[in-house]
Amino acid sequence: MEQKKNKKKNFHRHFETKGMPLYWILFAYLIIGWFFPVIGLIAIVCMVGPVLTSIWRGRHWCGHVCPRGSMYDRLLSKYSPHKPIPKFVRTFGFRLFMVLFIFTMFGIQLSFAKNWSDVGRVFWTIILITTIVGVVLSFIYAPRTWCSFCPMGSISRWVAPKKEPLPKRFKSVHVSNACQMKCKSCARVCPMQLMPYDSRGKATGYLHPDCIKCGKCIMACPTKIMQLKK
């Protein structure tokens, strides 16, 4: 007699959202940069941008502007197994190691650069390699696994507002007291695999520094008692 094996269904899942796809910017960057290395310098925008904006908006850039993040959410999320992101990659020690490692590699490669094209090639190469790593991790664990320890994302996390007083432009997910924390729909669709319902009834909202303000939890809430506001 054959026994049926019940496969455990993953808690996290893909959640389709509307909006303009920005991953084409990443594809264009990698293709054009191959032929014109100086284009690689554009990567500076996506390195400085998320850190600066995080000071008053948190990791908003990661959820709304980052082309690679768009690729994870809109393309790879459809095919990812959505397994739990390993806890160790979120630790301060591992994140600090990644920041130091990436910047050390940058420094070593830049020391050999003789012109702007060489400098651009260094940036382009780093973006290519980290993109490949991110894609591989998406198919092993979850789409935003790389984002959990991305060097610029980690620095953005460290400088993001975590307590009052909050910047005037800062927005956070607010969960009504009416939430019973039973369905956990918000946590299931969170790209960063966070638990927004933990902030139920808090006046400051959900202040987790890794929240990318994507709004998926709000859209997935069956009772519509969540808001992204100041």
Disulfide bonds with the S-S distance in Angstrom:
none
